[in-house]
Amino acid sequence: MEALREGGFDAAVIFTSYKQSALPAAYLCYLAGIPLRTAGSFEGPGSLLTHRHRYAETVPPRHESLRGLELTGALGFPAVEPQMVLEPRPEDEDEAAEILGRLGAERFVLVHPGSSASSRTYPAERYALVVEELSSTTGLPVIVTGGPGEEDLARRVAGSAGAPLGGETGLGAFAALVGRADAVVTNNTGATHVASALGTPVVTVFAGTNPPEQWGPWRTPNRLLTHPVPCAPCYKRVCPIGHECLTGIAPATVTGAALELLAEGAARGNGAPRRAGAAW
């Protein structure tokens, strides 16, 4: 709160995702004395918000990017092209280039198997099969990334076929790697949105935790893989009944989706020429 107060802000625009309350953040902004406080809120905000927006309800729900633009549009900001944008810093690009040079990788596939919620995490042993098949089929290096604490996960998924980078990069260098990848394979987690913001083709193994229309890849070549289950969307961080929404997606389906994106990219002329001996 003190940091907000010291900023001397004239206004606070609070973005929340579907089902999240804006009021805790609004309360901090209220205590910090920010005079204009606006957010979309399904709850009665009292004096915590000076401008309350009610989002349009649609079935299925709209993508979160469009919900954010709806809020800014209600404030009178002109509409813009709804493309997410992320630009790694020059030092992040340098770090990514150093990593790729060390691995001897020019073209590559990036697999990010982790997630902040176990309910959204495709099983590691299945990801390991995806890595093995992508490596043998394409001849491309497969880099397996992970955040702090995911070093062992990255090693298990990489096996003998991939290159594990768990815990070795910060967000900036990770984004730079995503931007250079021929394709990304991941869960419905932040890596999907980083790929979307950088225009990198992405395969998202999407759990039944959230509506895929709302949280899936955005305006980039993609394959969104789901397995329908009666309990979706559950909005749970831990699955109590066995992850059928994920285990119902075969590793061959994930690999096939990635190969399709790689072939489409090659047809568009994206990336370097295919490696000699690659079978795809």
N, C-alpha and C positions, 0 to 999 in steps of 0.2 A: 504494500500500500504506500509506503513512504517513497519508493521509487516512482510510483505513478504520480504522487503529489509533487515530487521534485521536478517531474517532466513538464509541469505547467500546461497540460494538454487542454485544448479547447473542446475536444469532442472524443468520444470513444464509440467505435462501431464494433459490436461484439458478434462474431461469427460462431455459431454452434452447429453441430451436426444434428441430423434428425434424432429426436427423442432426448437430446441433451438440453438441460436447463441453462439459460443464459443468466439466471439470477445470481449465482455466486460471483461471477465476474462483474456483473452490474453492481453488486453490493460493494466490491472493492473500489470500483470507479466512483461510486457515490461517496464513500468515505474519503476518497482522495480529492473530492471537490471538483471533479470534472463536470462542467456545466451541462453539456449535451451528451446523453447516453442513450444509445439506440441498439436494438436487437430484435430478432424475431423471437416471439415468446408465446407459448401455448398456455402459460400460467399468468395469473394476475400479478403484474410487477409492482403495483403500488407506485411509490415515488422513486423506486430504484431506476426506472427507465423514464426518460423524458419523451421519447418517441418509441412507441411499441408497434412492431410490424407483425401482422398475421400472415404466415406463409400460405399460399394456395395449396390445397390438399389435392393430390392426384393419385390415381391408381393405375399402374404402379407409381411409387414416388419418383420424383425427378432426381436427376443426378445432383450431387451436392454442389458441383460447380455452378449449376443453374440456380440453385437456391441462394447461393451467395450473390449472384448477379441480380436476383430478384430483390434482395435487401438493398444493395447499392442503388438499384433503379428506383426503389421507393424513396430513397433519399435525394433523388434528382440528379444523380451522376449519369452521364450519357452512357448508353449501352456500347460495349466494345465486343470485338470478336472473342468468343468464350474459350480461348485457348490458354491452358496453363503454361507457364513459362518458368524455367529454372536455368540459371546461368552459373555454372561452376566458376570459381575464381581462377586466375592464372596459376596460382600456386597449387590448386587442386588438380588442374590439368597436368601440371608438371609431375605431381606425385603419381597420378594415374599412368603417365607415360613411363615413369621410372619402373613402376610395377610391371607394366606390360613388356618393357624391355628386358626386365629380369626373367620374366616367364617366356620370353621369345614369342609373344602373342601379338599378331597384328589384327586379324579377325578372330572373334571368339564369341562364345555363348556364355552368358552370366546366369547362374542359378543362385537364388537367394532363398534358402529353405526355412528361415526363421520367421517368427512373428511374436508380438508381445502377448498374445493369448493362445493357449494351447488349443482352444476350440477352432482356431483358424490355421492350424499348422498341419500341412500334409505330412504323412509319416516319413521319417528320415530314411527308412529302408526302401521306400518307394522312390523317393528322390534319388537315392543312390543308383537305382536301376535306370532312371531317366538320364542321369549323368553318364553312366556307362554306355547306354545306347546312343546318346547324342555324340559322344566322343568317337565311338567306333563307326557310326554311320556317316558323319559329316567330315571327320578328320580334323575338325576344329578343336582348339583348346576349350575346355569348359572350366570356367572360373567359378568357384563356390564362395560366396561372401557371407558374412555374418557380423553382427554387432558385438559389443563387449559381452563376454559370457557365453558366446556361441562358437567358441573355438572348437570345442569337441564336436558339436553338431556339424560344422563345416568339414572337419576331417572325416567324419563318418559318411557324410553324403558324397564327398569327393572320392573316397576310396582310392583305388590305384589309377583311376581314369581321369580324375579332375585335379584342379589346383586349388587347395583350400586357402582362403584369405580371411578366415574368421577373426574378428577383432583387430585386424591390421590397418583398417582405414577409418577415418572419420567420415561424417556425412558428406563433406565436400568432395573428397577423393572418390567416395563411393558413387556419388552422382556423376562425376567425370567418367568413371568406368562404365556406368549405365549408358551414358551418352555415346560411348564408343562401341558398345556391344552390338553385334548383329541381331541379337534377340535376348530377352530376359525371360526367365521362368521363375515364378514366385507364387506366394499365397495372396489372399486379399488382405494386404498389409501395405505399409508405406512404400515399399519398392515398386508396387504397381503404379502408384501416383508419381513417383520420381520418373519412371519410364514414360508415363503419359506426358509429363511436363517437358521431357527432353525429346519426345517424338520417337522413342525407341520401341520397336515391336515387342509386345509382351504377351506371354501366356500366363493367365491368372487362374490358379486352382482355387476356386471360390467356395468357401464353406457356407453352410446354411445359416450363418449367424446374422447376416444382414441382407437386405434386398440387393441383388446384383445390379439392378438398374441404377441404383443410387450410389454404389461404391465401386463399380467396376472400372476398367480402363477407360480413358477419356481421350477421344480424338487422336488416336494413334493406332496403327495396325495391331490387331489383337485377336486372341482367342480366349474367351471367358468360359471356363469349364465348370459345370455344376452337375450335381446329382440330386434330383428332387427327393425330399423327405418330408413327411407330414409335420415335423416339428419346426420347420423353417418358416420365417426367420425367428431364431430363438434369442438373439442378442446376449448370449451367454459367453463368458470368457473361458469357462471350463465345461466341456461336454460331459453330461452325466450318463450317457447311454451308448457310447461307443463310436462316435465319429463316422456314422454311416454316410453322411453327406460328403465326406472326403474319401473314405475307403471304397466307396462306390465308383470312384474315378480311377481307372486302371493306369499304371505307368505308361503302357503303350499308347493310351489316349493322349497323355501329356506330351510324350515324345513326338507323336504324330502331329500334334498341333504346332509344336516348335518347328518341325521340319516344313510344315506348310508355310509358316511365316518366313523361314529362311529362303524357301523357294520363291515366294512372292517378292522378297527383297532382291534376290538375284535377278528376277525378271524385270524389276524396276531399275536395275543397274546400281543398286545400293552396295556400298562396301567394296572391298578389294576383290580381285578375281578369285574364283574358287580354288582351293588348294588342290594340287595334283593328288590323285588317288582318292579324293572324296567321292563317296557313293551316292550322295543326294543330288 
